[in-house]
């Protein structure tokens, strides 16, 4: 990692704050990591994001989404910047947009597909799945 990478990461860690859905533990961890990076790379003041912000091309990270789907015995199917999770094949599907982290749950009905839920971010999806999907525990499966 070089100085530019450290400055970019410190700027990104500044986005981890209250009001954006982060827990207090995550906020504290981000603050500590930011301070360590600033110490290690001798960054004296917080990099200003106003004026000349770094524009990052955001590519979706699917590991967290895959982990959440796996908790419920489901599989994440990815294609480019989008993904889907089939809860009941052909009956109940969740579509995920990677860049915006928006997801929509749809269920088939007599008139086509109807939206039964939507949200933003992996945590909201985890809450939705906890309320609407029965977890498949491995120790209950017959051998």
Secondary structure, 3 states (H helix, E strand, C coil): CCHHHHHHHHHHHCCCCCCCCCCHHHHHHHHHHHHHHHHHCCCCCCCCCCCCCCCCCCCCCCHHHHHHHHHCCCCEEEECCEEEEEEECCCEEEEEECCCCEEEEEEEECCEEEEEEEEECHHHHHHHHHHHCCCCCHHHCCC
